[in-house]
Amino acid sequence: MDTRAVDREVIERVLSEYAAIPYAHGDVQTQTVFDRERGHYLLMIVGREGRKRVHGCLVHVDVVGEDVVIQRDGIEHGIAPELVQGGIAAERIVLAFHVYGAKRYSELSAA
């Protein structure tokens, strides 16, 4: 199996597992959005909390060349460790949302 196919399988499995967890408040659904052709993967929340409309992106991952770029990670403990457990090499994961600029996950996990 080629690298991109493995990336796609791992990312989709991890995001689908999070989407299966019921949202704790209001009438809010968690949805996955997968653009396999262009390598874009989202975990979204959509719905209502009382009178308030809820719509937002929890996780946004892009596959760019050989890199798996985490653009946004709103998961409490982060999804990078789960992507590594699934078989994506830590040095290929880029944390684009990092406060001090994009960092490779392997740089942070080694610190």
Buried (B, 14 or more C-beta within 10 A) or exposed (E): EEBBEEBBBBBBEBBEEBBEEEBEEEEBEBEBEBEEEEBBBBBBBBBEEEEEEBEEEBBBBBBEEEBBBBBBBBBEEBBBBBBBEBEBEBBBBBBBBBEEEEBBBBEBEEE
